[in-house]
Amino acid sequence: MTLPIHVIGGGLAGSEAAWQIAQAGADVVLHEMRPVRGTDAHQTDKLAELVCSNSFRADDWTGNAVGLLHAEMRRLGSIIMSAGDLHQVPAGGALAVDRDGFAAEVTRRLEAHPRISIARGEVACLPPAEWDSVIVATGPLTSQALSDAILGVTGEGQLSFFDAIAPIIHLESVDMNVAWRQSRYDKEGPGGDAAAYINCPMDRDQYEAFIDALLAGPKAEFKDWEHVPYFDGCLPIEVMAERGRETLRHGPMKPVGLTNAHNPTVKPWAVVQLRQDNALGTLWNMVGFQTKLKHGAQSDVFRMIPGLEKAVFARLGGLHRNTFINSPRLLDGALRLKAVPRLRFAGQVTGVEGYVESAAVGLLAGRFAAAERLGRSIEAPPATTALGALLGHITGGHLDGGARSFQPMNINYGLIPPLEDAPRRDAEGRRMGSKEKGRTKKRQIGERALADLDAWLSAATVPEPAE
């Protein structure tokens, strides 16, 4: 008798993983601690309950990266996308759902599937050895007992904390006529690069105006159920500024060891540095700019920085309770824990953000686990797909910048390899404007992704899920 695969967590990732496993022809036990043990955020005992927004965000694969992820997941028989489509509510170009109808639909399908058993109760320790294939998909509200068990096998110092994360910017939106490439004192890094940072200079008046705006900007409020400490060494930038107007200029914005390539004789009063955040070099992190400013204020305040007036943010900063592992260091390309390969991780605990992204990682983990159980080979989706790009980011595409440099990320075009030949002219040979060029590029990235996904599916040995 073939042993079942165990999935811990009945949220979006766990529900999707269980569905993919069962549809592939393997047995699965889905463990959900509710209603035996509740959480401060959930209101029901339904599987795939949406605890925040009811939106899956933009649904247009031709112009939005999350819409492309939607399209790819639909092609792979996603239960989350299918139930979402069935219970959608009006939301313009976004896919929003009736949260009760959606969760009830997912629960009904999983309970009715002959290969799925649902076990209600908390898994409060490391899964027993006889569970030879396990997917941990417990999300940001992982119980303390299971968090402690995970810590024991990962060697991480902690999993749950208030995370102040810094914004990430698309490289192409940085004005390099103002900014320049240079490392402090031209110091070479391990790869021999002495120009590893992008530097944005400020004069004294610009710095003072920036500090005023930073201190005056609206800040995110704490939730009552998120009483956990800041991560050490990751203070929000406005907290540092409150300690004195010169604190930032002697901290992350210090101008020492740098010479403005555009104006070498004038010493900047302060400098904001950007550090490459992904292997493709398309995304850059604002060094030391972790923040709890509200999102609208972030865009306004950070665009005051010279060179970032037209910055496009792949991710804005934030402050929230988080539970996630250092996936690039701990997981292999099939989402297995390197130290204990019988354990896979999926969903937000792997370091992704968003309903759809969490479900997408659950989809991949489920397919990987099913193929392994059934003795079939399966490769990771191509990096040119949204699924492959997301997997690549959490298992190896992030550049290590020190403790806790890996942070949760939504799917975005910066994670997907750029086109080899960016479009410049339309079908009639006319030069396109920047907006038209951007729209065309996004469509072509989507077309390439879906074509590559179809080729991957046709080569896969795992049968496609039945309707």
PARONU-119812 format. One record per residue: residue in one letter; z, x, y of N, C-alpha, C, CB in turn. Coordinates in steps of 0.001 Angstrom, whole numbers, plus 500000, padded with zeros to 6 digits. Each point is the difference from the previous one (the first is absolute). Glycine has a CB too. Layout:
N
AZXYZXYZXYZXY
...
END
This chain:
467
M500000500844498804500000499156501196500000500882501250501229498162498754
T497879501542502182499906500767501236501130499616500938497510500162499740
L503164500830500804501089499730500928499450499477501322501393501789498908
P499376497358501780499538499504501302500190501058501080500559497655499305
I498707502181501772500218500774501219501009499227500844497640501022499946
H503307499673500646501014499356500824499683500215501480501724500330498180
V498318498596502587499801500068501444501284499520500662497480499621499796
I503114501222501036501257499662500671499698499602501438501306501591498517
G498943497134501795499754499492501346498924498939500004500689502189500925
G499677496608499527499059498883500001499432499686501365501229499101498094
G498621501923502751499345499801501282498488500051499846501978500995501160
L497329499317499923498541499999499929499475501097499089499935499062502296
A500641502146497793499519501111499181500289499764498528500347501546501923
G500887498028497759500362499766498608499222498855499388502250500871500499
S497563498065500275499221498856499495498563500404499714501463498435501295
E497944502342499623498620500450499800499897500940498810499578499751502448
A501377501164497415499979500936498879500088499250498671501068501760501450
A499862497285498453500161499231498768498721499242499655502451499782500476
W496924499629500529498762499241499781498883500910499481500673498398501825
Q499147502755498796498943500916499586500223500490498569499702500701502391
I501543499578497261500320500451498647499651498923498989501836501452500899
A498618497332499367499773498898499063498518499685499869502242499067500579
Q497048500927500538498573499703499962499209501060499246500253498806502158
A500260502407497830499332501081499265500254499904498499500215501455502017
G500774497739497573500248499794498578501266500622499466497610499898499773
A503315500510501104501276500574499565501136499045500343499102502340500313
D501985497751498954501171499167500248500864500630501088499953499174497614
V500716499975503159500804500493501115501247499137500169497926500878501135
V503181499781499188501225499309500386500207500255501483501031500228497669
L499016498694503113500199500094501441501460499692500313497589499338500452
H503122501647500102501423499852500303500180499661501481500599501634498157
E500112497284502118500316499603501376501471499608500061497613499212500420
M503147501425500478501443499760500024500377498663500617500307502438500134
R498829497001500723500307498674500551499774498922498939499357500790502316
P501394498146497582501127499622500859501359500523499500498698497970500615
V501298502831498304501274500528499496500683500809501090499098500063497644
R500101500731503062500511500716501158499006499846501133501245501652498544
G499227497838502587499117499770501132499924501205500917500533497592499861
T498692502267501211499927501020501044500268499315501336498335501415498665
D501828499388502364500236499440501328498736499466500646501878501573500245
A496964498719499176498742499603500619499306498853499278499774502320500784
H500372497598497892499316498959499242500722498660500116499161501747498417
Q500044497184501517500556498652500091499874499214498700499447500032502410
T499668500396496686499747499248498765500044500960498808498576498301501258
D501196501130497557499900500835498799498557500165499557502266499236499309
K496776500354501527498588500088499631499529501450500000499611497715500961
L499442502571498181499360501309499974499048500116501185500197500109497477
A499612501117503011499090500263501124500372499207501250498198500465498348
E503094499344501880500439499312501220499730500895501215501788498732498701
L497647500677502348499739500726501237501227499879500893497497499577499827
V503137501540500478501263499932500736499807500189501501501155500858497974
C497677499578502468499763500183501435498829499119500420500889502383499921
S498060498218500572498831499261500444499318499301498821499699501636501888
N499474497360498435499190499367498963498551500464500063501515498019500069
S498239503073500657498633500484500194499701501226499150500063499097502311
F498747500879497070499472501170499303499063500789500913500200498787497802
R499795500852503493499243500691501035498492499756499862501802501739500084
A497401499053500602498561499736500137499300499934498648500047501142502213
D498999497944497689499327499776498715498529500400500020501588498147499588
D497998502591501417498593500378500154499770501407499472499797498500502005
W499529501625496853499802501321499411498995500830500791500543499035497770
T498655500341503102499004500754500755500577500676501227498302498422499184
G502918501193501218500512500545501244501471500337500007498266498728501062
N502394501176497771501432500263499963500378500584498651500424498132501627
A500409502912498378500338500689498751500804499112499056499977502159501242
V500923497021499288500765499132499101499100498900499440502115500480501297
G496895499077499485499023499045499473499191500603498864499873498927502245
L499823502358497861499311500695498912500886500055498761498710501368501671
L502582498886498528500934500006498875500051498618499346501360501809501122
H498632497136499685499926498635499451498795499865499067501116499087502077
A497719501328498437498758499827499242500050500775498683498742499683502154
E501772501516497878500085500809498776500952499364498993499510502068501336
M501623497439499142500967499393499088499455498720499379501849500986501353
R497391498254499412499375498795499430499070500386498850500142498832502243
R499135502259497911499081500429498945500734500466498750498373500646501759
L502892499709498397500790500440498855500916498897499468499910502316500912
G499818496442499470500732498868499445501441499900500446498521500167498088
S501765500178503155501375499977500507500579498597500019499474501993501375
I501702497833498031500686498709500060500497499730501417500679500232497585
I499722500800503132500507499826501361498897499493500914501678501828499627
M497132498751500283498898499546500843499521498617499580499322502378500364
S500633497376498341499556498687499518500937498893500466498972501103498004
A502339499109501850500970499001500442499987499868501516501419500496497998
G498370500621502705499918499949501450498803499204500475501139502187500090
D497715498011499271498802499242500358500198498511499751498594501996499461
L502088497668499456500212498596499639500933499300500977499631500599497613
H501316500138502960501020499394500864499925500508501435501457499765498004
Q497330500564502444499861500515501356500173498894501029498472501777499147
V501989498620502024500147499088501135499205500570501162502304499228499229
P497310499936501763499183500494501106500661501160500739499052497715500234
A500184503371499962500529501167500708498874500828500596501971500034498463
G496960499304501981498875500724500575499370500923498971501076499876502250
G498762501384498099499393500963499086500957500606499002498417500475501769
A502848499101498268500990500542499070500155499080498790501204501113501915
L499341499436497013500362499202498839501506499770500061498069500932498595
A502313497853501786501402499603499985500173498923498943500294500571502460
V500903499346496985500211499111498868501203499095500222498978501710498501
D501003497161500826501182499161499891500962500723499070498689497829500401
R502409502674500146500843500907499212500600499327498772500512501224502090
D499871497505498021500587499313498846498959499737498918501681498944501519
G497143500554498915498940499735499043499505501271499329499347498031501351
F500561503034499421499545501280499470500960500514498922498909500518502213
A502390499548498106500976500515499033500078499120498769501300500991501871
A498612497691498326500043499085498856498788500205499096501273498335501385
E497567501941499214498780500227499219500101501270499167498683498811501756
V501780502272498857500155501257499268501013499823498871499431501316502081
T501683498032498219501037499789498982499453499173498843501780500131501771
R497496498802498547499457499126498950499056500763499078500210498042501547
R498901502762499036499027500721499177500669501049499115498286499617501772
L502689501095498795500678501021499206500831499382498883500056501476502009
E500626497440498281500815499334498975499132499426498883501708499457501748
A497050500147498590499126499369499009499220501002499165499819498072501521
H500164503181498876499164500977499289500644500356498657499150500929502206
P500092498993496711500589500231498673500469501435499756498536498199499191
R501004502751501585500406501395499793501126500443500944497674500469499238
I502801498613501604501032500353500974501309499301499666498241500335501758
S502830500427498140501354499458499875500753500347501273499985500217497457
I500739498824503094500746500225501234501484500048499679498215498848501369
A502411502257498983501435500201499731500733499973501332499533501385497903
R501366497637502243500770499867501237501312500775499860498963497723500470
G501256503213500410501213500801499967499726501378500550500827498714498032
E500198501935502507499840501292500640499898501130498992501245499124501945
V497805501776498286499951501275499285500749500986500896497742499493498797
A503495500777500853500896500712500909500154501478499670501191497874500317
C498005502615498765500093501410499646498629500481499569502420499753499309
L497489501505500351498737500533499527499592499251498729500512502279501011
P498235497260498906499579499250498813500261500774498713498262498877501384
P502138500436497552500320500672498737498791500735499427501728498251499555
A498531502742499629498947500865499465498975499230499178501636501862499973
E498810497048499378499048499238499176498958499264500849501795499729498279
W498439500141503022498963499483500887499082501181500324501533498166500994
D497439501999498218499184501212500102498944499937501093500388500330497598
S499448498507503023499063499861501122500594498999500976497976500542498538
V502370499953502654500706499193500992499341500176501361502158500211498704
I497692498682502020499549500046501393501153499522500873497556499597499352
V502890501263501559501059499638500945499324499514501281501645501707499006
A498536497006501292499337499385501155501024499169500773497764499942498775
T503314500696501605501155499281500543500007499875501512501240500801498060
G497859499871502634499834499774501416501114500519500883498734498066499347
P501236501539501951500958500525500967501418499491499806498132500176501565
L502037498788497603501335499451499768500520500376498616499464498103501542
T500107503042497962500500500509498724501527500012500005497920501408499716
S502671498097499208501461499939499933500589501413500029499869497837498692
Q501373502259501775500636501296500116500149500669498636501207499190502032
A499093500011496946500196500566498669498713500647499486501761498268499539
L497115501040500623498738500572499530499582501171500890499310497751499084
S500953502146502219499703501132500890500727501254499545499662498412501901
D501608501420497739500783501156499534499412500584498720502054499012501045
A497465500102498070499397500475498755498708500759500276501021498066498777
I498187501434502173498750500678500366500298501361500612498878497779500373
L502156502268500472500387501277500604500303501042498941500908498775501964
G499717500774496960500388500924498949498823500693499340501965498586499629
V496898500736500279498840500605499333499011500618500980500280498344498180
T499778501270503095499059500567500969500550501233500691499087497733500343
G502245502390499708500589501123500707499968499839501501499335501414498123
E500303497400502367499986499753501434501428499881500521497766498846499806
G502435501496501465501334499921500577500447498580500240499603502179501041
Q499471496963499358500310498596500213498689499229500012502110500555501313
L497978498141498487498815499152500013500037498989501131499822500295497550
S501350499237502824500110498894500936500645500462501294500156498390498092
F499167501367503035500499500463501284499209499322501097500699502219499022
F499815497857502216499201499585501140498985501087500261501895498644500996
D496867500986498981498930500954500194499403499795501386499518500062497516
A500541500946503325499291499977501264498714500786499778502155499814501401
I496716499520498595498741500645499658499119500151501237500147499051497679
A499058501985502332499166500323501158498621499362499876501243502157500277
P498126497557500854498645499446499955498995501004499440500571498554501954
I498340500915497509498892500815499507498726499549500710501126500334497729
I498088500630502710498848499738500860498709500437499316501449500284502034
H497496498924498162498672500386499521499468501158500857499549497624499184
L500060503452500166499553501200500701498881499702500997500652501338498003
E498414497820501605498825499765500840500354499340501339498647499793497914
S502580499651502198500394499341501246500740500930500958500126497876498734
V500105503378500863500678500970500856498977500651500939501754500431498203
D498566499634503075499100500608500988500185501514499974500084497920501461
M499009502774497864500111501458499880499509500729501251499706499752497541
N499852499496503459499733500618501292501297500247500766497759498875500058
V503305500465499482501327500175500592500906500785499048499726497841501288
A500267501766497444500818500652498980499288501232499455501036497790499403
W499705503061499895499398501194499400500720500349498705499326500846502279
R500004499937496879500554500427498713500691501354500148498199498721498775
Q503078501338500804500723501269500015501352499814499323498827500710502130
S501610500267497106501370500044499503500845500811500976499217499799497588
R502087499932502436500874500746500908499890501503499721501581498024500134
Y498236502726500915499878501457499915498843500422499092502464500185500398
D496581498874499379498834500271499144500427500428498597498687500660502034
K502447498833497546500541500383498694499191499359498885502291500238500997
E497279500581498059499218499495498876500897499315498980498324501821500357
G501181497062499102500711499317498938499623500568498654500096497946501386
P500389501416497519499703500499498652498509500086499710502147499031499262
G497063500086501376498563500016499776499250500918500932500210497716499199
G500522503019501645499363500931500914499500499372501282499377501287498040
D500987497452502222499522499299501184500965500234501163498878498253498553
A500645502366502516500829500243501181499803498915501049499878502451499552
A499390496507500114499771498881500919500202498694499240498362501370501387
A502837498506498045500271498885499100500434498726500718500621501670498303
Y499651498427503002500490498845500748499027499630501106502361500654499482
I497648498066500878499322499543501211501079499834501065498119498813498693
N501643501744502483501001500025501072499542499169501186500738502272499259
C500155496852501212499719499136501145500961500376501131499180498103498486
P500313502460502630500877500550501045500453498952501012498839502168499716
M502353498029500822500523499160501082500471500888501144500693498205498350
D499049501346502889500649500654501132501348499314500233497750500627501056
R502976499847499939501360499498500199500017498508500337500672502277500772
D498444497279500100499977498584500379499649499119498801499345500647502341
Q499700499795496850499625499223498815501159499917499020497615500701500293
Y503112500402499557501152500008499088501078499048500488499497502374499375
E500840497666501914501044499135500528499619498527499858500657501808501606
A498077497877498661499543498618499852500066499562498533498494500286502006
F501174500626497110500056499699498569501436499717499555497977501447499629
I502983499385500816501402499802499636500499498658500528500373502492500018
D499254497161501211500404498710500568499492498841499138499981501018502307
A498744499056497309499413498925499190500631499948498612497850500243501266
L502429500920498174500602500072498673501386499357499992498703502101499542
L502111498202501458501360499461500063499998498512500324500822502244500717
A498195497303500044499959498592500408499355499094498960499902500774502341
G499350499796496721499254499194499040500906499204499073498190501677500110
P501359497127499469500800499170499089500107500638498624499285497960501254
K501902501995498154500274500638498718500161498959498901501095501911501191
A498588498479497585500174499119498852501481499778499737497829500806499016
E502505497979500541501380499656499690500281500256498524500009498275501837
F501239502028497844500426500149498617500169498630499365501141502174500548
K498549497734498155500321498798499241501385500159499400497558499573499494
D503139499315500411501383500057499511500093500638498623500506497967501333
W498458501836497839500083500473498620499423501402499837499854497636499239
E499907503049501870499424501342499917500985501058500490497722499016500323
H503529500875499289501009500945500472499987501261499141501414498092500843
V497631502767499440499925501303499363499747501042501083499138498995497824
P501243502255501970499933500985501084498592500505500262502300500661499423
Y497519499947501761498757500722500263499824501101498972500166499486502456
F498583500824497251499737501185499194500311501231500846498209498793498641
D502496502170500770500394501202500727498772500715500567502022500232498516
G498078500196502717498923500774500622498801499170500390500758501907498691
C499404496762501377498866499128500299500396498995501071499116500276497655
L501515500195503411500449499102501059498811499437500765502140501291500192
P497920497438500202498951499436500854499899500770501313500373497741498965
I498424502356501561499758500804501188500752499458501205497763500602499094
E502391498055500980500714499445501141501508500263499910498230498239500189
V502285501911498591501409500376499837500221501415500521500211498481497991
M498834502406501732500083501363500544499912499986501522498970500898497894
A500143498272502654499826499940501455501258499479500691497546499631499665
E503168499477499678501237499461500574501074501071500140499450497786499000
R500422503293500281500980501084500071499770500919501196500194499892497526
G498711499885503179499697500809501182498514500070500225502060501336499637
R497512498634501626498577499940500305499254501264499572500551498506501908
E500153502602497924499361501240499615500013500235498488500656500908502207
T500022498183497055500161500218498555498666500144499295502115498712500082
L496945500407500191498706500042499308499197501240500392499992497494499919
R500144502923501353499247501166500467500507501290499369499572498813502148
H501641501126497327500552501148499278500052499740498495501351500589502028
G498040498294497560499941499645498593498560499878499548502191498821500190
P497404500001499334498637499864499463498894500158501036500961498511498312
M499375501384503005498974500120501033500070501343500728500067497522500273
K500577503463499148500120501299500689498613500639500134502359500320499092
P497370500287502077498665500565500256499872501474499657499772498337501778
V501256502258497653499988501457499791498973500404498950502416500087500629
G497011501109499545499077500565499030498628499370500000501946500514498659
L497724498764502410498729499283500054499294500286501325500928498193498496
T497769501934501458499185500206501194498886498961500025500528502481500013
N499417496764501060499011498939500133498594500604500059501689498542501201
A497533501211497771498657500587499924499099499516501126500261500158497535
H500035498670503029499172499451501082500446500483501371499585498002498592
N501650502516501494500539500454501281501027501100499731499617497712501067
P499934503473498517500894501046499481501032500517500991498158500626498538
T501597499224502762500915500579500981501151499070500368498091501301500874
V501853497457498687501052499023500326500823499705498753498564498979501818
K502729501267498267500899499767498864500389498524499944500882502369500161
P498892496950498712500425498604499891501522499873500139498018499534498517
W502429499357502075501429499716500108500544499541498648499721499385502435
A499450499912496821500365499521498669498723499824499202502088498839500868
V498025501197497814498832499854499125500349499080498836499169502306500640
V499957496733499094500114499163498809499049500579498954500620497904501360
Q499902502362497464499177500578498945499657498959498937501059502232500424
L497730497873499049499555499204498858499784500943498828498908498255501503
R501511501311497322499845500814498792499164499233498985502221501146500413
Q496858499537498954499144499371498997500852499317498943498211501720500407
D501431497026499261500844499208499104499358499741498651500980498949501994
N497712501170497904499376499783498698498992501111499719500321497501500224
A499337502626498495499133501099499583498611499916500625501268500102497869
L498277498689502455498684499837500595499953500482501446499629498072498485
G501547502020502157500040500410501396499619498909500968499490502247499236
T500525496507500315499628498875500860501192499368500694498090499587498500
L503127500673501002501214499401500549500958501103500452499725497975498501
W500889501818502670500900500999500576501297499336500425498043501379500775
N503068499275498852501337499493500246500533500525501331500406499864497523
M500281499267503242500636500423501244501307500707499649498947498073501309
V501091503226498828501119500805499515501288499663500755498392501831499386
G502640497795499860501295499703500595500068498679500724500299502389500207
F498686496760499662499935498760500759500384498777499174498234501041501379
Q502681499129497683500529498838499317500678499091501036500320501330497836
T499507497366502022500388499101501078500424498637499489498443501207501487
K502396498117499316500328498606499738499529499104501143501978500735498644
L497112499791502209499353499147500998499241498880499299499804501946501601
K500186496875499000499186498922499449498524500384500096501749498277500648
H497452501175498452498621500460499848499174499878501274500159499352497631
G499957499516503078499221499845501220500329501062501024499898497577499569
A501390502751500542500425501026500950499522501379499573501996498617500571
Q497957501660498136499538501306499531498592500302500477501461499764498007
S497644499265501826498607500219500410499927500349501478499216498403498230
D501537500861502609499966500242501443500630501347500357500092497524500385
V501091502758499068500723501212500369499288501253499500502130498700499948
F497410501292498803499404501208499438498602500265500546501344499630497948
R497997499346502586498704500224500642500157500571501409499053498124498645
M502191502038501805500247500735501247499834501500499798501573498199500731
I498423502252498032499902501422499697498568500479500239501868499803498301
P497919501212502499498641500512500242499291500364498688500762500869502235
G498023498654497626499224500206498785500107498850499029500324502403500299
L500678496736499902500199498858499098499797498668500716501602501380498675
E497717498652502460499802498770500776499257498933499206499980501372502073
K499161499052497002499236499046499194500364500127498514498121500094501686
A503099500337498056500435500212498616499886498719499174501558501792500797
V497926498386497991499960498904499014501014500359498916497517499433500470
F503443499690499317501105500291499100499720499474498598501574499927501940
A498464500976497088499902499583498596501305499362499555498347501841499534
R502746498602501068501312499420499730500868500255501213499778500343497489
L500889498623502979500970500181501070501339500379499396498789498342501465
G502086502202499359501313500398499520500886498799499737499778502122501257
G501357498127498143500902498896499705501330500479499474498043498587499537
L502871500472500372501331500271499491500381498868499075500651501295502075
H499585499011496671500328498950499049500653500606498773498094498597500836
R502607500543498438500562500442498733498851500209499039502184498766500396
N497843502299498887498898500269499089500533500569498696498456500396501939
T500854499301497010500295500573498699498680500469499418502039498501499636
F497741502799500355498771500507499415500223501426499530498611498504501478
I500566501912497594500113501336499435498972500926500648500838499037497820
N499355502243502015499064500988500521498833500120499014501871501270501208
S497269497720498815498961499855498978499082501204499839500094497614500474
P499430503032500619499102501137499792500629501119499173498934499431502158
R502380500701497927500669501050499247500402499532498604500820500950502151
L499506497769497713500620499509498770499033499355499019502022499667501323
L496864499763499153499111499236499130498697500747499716500997497902500911
D498441501831497899498671500535499697498948498991500443500905501329498036
G497830498982501703498909499157500461499918498645499350498824502044500442
A501945497734498476500050498696499331501328499298500280498468500866498199
L502226499581502862501241499389500477501182500205499061498607498329501147
R501280502644497928501118500320499113500945500977500678498549499606497992
L502745500222501739500994500948500478499847501284499197501600498138500680
K498123502967499987499729501251499302501175500411499110498518500695501895
A502699499069498583501177500419499245500260499102498789500959500907502117
V498628497820497976500213499037498902498732499149499903502564499941500342
P496393500520498955498689499347500032499962498567499478499089502237499742
R501953497339499524499989498601499543500256499025501155500800500769497745
L499637499761503396500260499171501175498843500103500985502476500313499694
R496979498553500686499047499922501097500666499279501166498024499993498396
F501447500236502798500499499307501170498851499254500673501816501736500309
A498507497137500311498979499185500651500606499273501188498775499719497819
G500373499909503135500436499208501136500605500844501101500381498128498456
Q500438501235502379500532500667501182500851501215499675499955497819501126
V500646502199497681500846501138499649499194501296499896501527498433498787
T497133501455501115499149501190499935499636500530501381499099499160497846
G501200500083503204499680500457501348498752499367500576501091502107499427
V498716496598500304498951499250500693500676498877500769498245500561498226
E501063498918502760500519498875500764499020498849499920501241501546501547
G499295497237498459499154498815500016499947499311498654498664501054501780
Y501228497621498273499907499204498784498852500455499109500980498082501239
V497831502028499373498796500273499211500033501414499433498705498389501422
E501747502573499387500094501367499514500967500104498820499474500827502308
S501663498464497784500971500016498904499388499429498726501872499777501657
A497450499081498488499355499390498844498906500893499439500518497751500933
A498756502945499947498920500881499555500526501132499124498733499444502080
V502399501142498303500578501073499183500523499419498685500619501311502085
G499902497454497958500381499332498761498805499781499091501862498893501210
L497019500728499375498764499807499230499607501296499295499242498225501625
L500775502876499104499619501278499401500984500436498925498916500638502146
A502389499231498133501005500384499011499855499178498724501553500655501853
G498184498057498310499817499137498835498802500412499172501046498149501260
R497862502163499403498793500427499276500203501344499306498609498746501654
F502043502169499027500268501301499381500896499834498769499765501126502249
A501295498065497874500945499805498894499335499299498824501880499893501646
A497303499099498641499317499271498932499030500905499254500226497884501316
A499004502909499433499045500903499351500725500994499099498438499758501955
E502675500775498530500770500953499201500536499344498735500621501235502088
R499912497541498043500547499300498846498926499677498964501759499048501481
L497049500605498990498929499559499107499093501155499556500075497775501129
G500272503439499257499234501161499566498633500102500621501226499878497917
R498656499621503295498713500053500694500076500990501158499518497606499355
S499363502950500996499968500927501136499694499228501274499254501895498502
I501345498530502578499702499386501297500208501050501078500690497690499183
E498333502431501681500088500938501125500506499268501235498115501392499050
A502386499354501896500392499409501280498758499502500728502014501523500147
P498103497423500649498846499536500780499517501098500932500840497637499876
P497878502358500481499475501033500901500758500045501319497764499717498951
A502357501470501606500717500168501264499314499265501139500812502210499204
T497916497461500621499257499286501035500332498519500054498194501653499726
T502546497848499284500439498603500009501357499899500689498719499531497865
A501622499268502586501317499799500613501106500231498976499007498348501620
L500772501192497149500991500213498944500190501483499711499393497787499013
G499523502932500864500085501423499718500612500778501146498028499768498542
A501655499828502688500555500679501168501503499792500089497822499713501188
L502625499068498530501433499704500042500730500795498924499523497690500892
L499903502337497911500595500772498910500035501489500349499182498289498343
G499739502209502240499945501403500374501044500367501029497597499971499494
H502649499133501448500997500287501037501390500156499402498618498736501652
I501760500366497449501378500041499506500199501008498870500213497619500655
T498693502878498768500175500953498899499465501395500318499853498082498445
G499693502142502789499533501353500281499247500204501284499916500228497644
G499709498707503054499203500177501212500803500336501225498420498448499040
H502910501410500875500858500291501146500321501492500052500979497678499880
L498982502881501316500375501393500176501498500100500230497728500535500939
D502941500303498293501452500113500082500408500705501288500145500047497492
G500617499236503330500487500582501250501495500196499999498116498939501161
G502478501142497652501444500198499914500705498749499533499851501683501803
A501477498342498239500806498894499488499606498684500655501881501590499572
R497845497420499577499659498656500429498760499931500884502392499478499840
S496701501474500019498753499906500764499095498926499424500177502423500591
F499975497290498112499224498915499392500625498682500411499323501449498030
Q499871497661502546500503498724500487499069498875499551501066501142501991
P499479497632497908499177498868499566498799499776500901502035498967499050
M496874500557500346498742499857500720499268498739499549499846502498500241
N499562496783500721499042498944499689498650500629499673501222498370501509
I497919500893497814498634500457499808499313500034501365499916499043497632
N499298501991502612499222500093501233498835500943499754502045499550501444
Y496975500397499447498784500794499793500269501499500010498708498167501053
G502393502246499575500315501413500020500333500570498636500796499671502284
L499536499461496740500292500460498647498742500122499151502235498935500181
I496661500503500294498757499959499235499070501120500484500239497486499654
P499151503285499434499089501065500439498918499465500926500438501214497867
P499280499487503228498973499517500931498620500048499378501393500773501905
L497690498499498712498609500024499546499412501385500216499747497549500523
E499370502863498583499359501305500161499118500024501243500051500322497516
D499273498576502718499147499885501185500433498779500790498058501123498819
A502680499093502263500467498889500823498801499342500686502240501145500366
P497749497516499713498853499305500611499899500283501491500209498207498279
R498573502031502188499773500243501426498955499043500579500603502405499642
R498484497131499487498936499109500472499960498749499146498670501961500830
D500889496935499772499906498743499258498711499982499184501343498799501780
A498405500071497561498837499895499111498683500198500744501313498450498563
E498669501262502748498776500164500793499897501388500619500046497562500475
G500924503305499226499951501357500512500640500185501360497966500257498706
R502644498685501852500649500109501304501385500627499847498721497987500827
R501664502833500141501339500587499986501043498903500210499091502196500881
M501947497831498297501033498975500074501110500428500944499459499277497666
G501162499736502983501182500255500798501195500252499097499083498578501848
S502034501832498745501158500389499189500541498842499181500558501708501706
K499483497081498880500529498854499256499086499641498829501083499144502102
E497616500821498156499054499673498940500018501069498910498566498779501663
K501562502475498761500063501102499050501252499861499112498753501502501637
G502373498124498975501235499811499233499886498879498997501265500846501929
R498151498027498498499823498864499079499083500372498842500347498408501906
T498576502291498405499047500401498956500651500971499019498094499673501610
K502683501256498911500662500979499137500960499303499034499798501739501815
K500977497310498685500939499290499139499278499214498911501590499848501917
R497313499496498464499230499259498990499455500946498929499384498281501736
Q500090502856498685499442500949499035501086500588499100498176500535501629
I503019499696498908501107500466499167500347498935498962500894501404501909
G499099497310498507500261498912499061498922499878498942501205498819501799
E497543501300498600498897499922499033500092501123498983498553498932501735
R501737502274498751500151501136499089501168499775499042499041501527501751
A502078497977498776501188499783499167499729498998498885501438500517501972
L497949498363498364499763498970498991498971500458498969500561498246501696
A498439502503498755499021500541499041500667500996499060498156499681501682
D502702501187498864500687500988499160501004499320499073499709501730501801
L500932497196498672500937499268499146499250499343498839501519499590501982
D497322499828498312499204499368498937499576501027498953499179498282501642
A500427502910498807499612501055499058501198500424499162498217500793501590
W502950499302499030501233500349499280500344498938498963500826501233502022
L499033497514498356500309498905499073499049500002498809500880498646501916
S497846501602498346499026499977498913500231501138499004498357498946501559
A502256502155498917500260501145499138501347499910499290498591501358501516
A502290497741498981501331499890499434499945499421498594500942499722502297
T499982500744496855500059499483498637500984498859499858499382502241499188
V501445497526501860500943498879499952499257498726500339501937501492500637
P498131497467498529499287498764500287500431499388501333499789499615497544
E499265499761503128500341499354501256500853498763499742497877500864501037
P503101498848499857500852498837499810499195498719499933501821501190501178
A498616497909497949499359498675499905500511499114501123499765500220497492
E499478498776502839500444499038501011501116499156499448497725499954501018
END
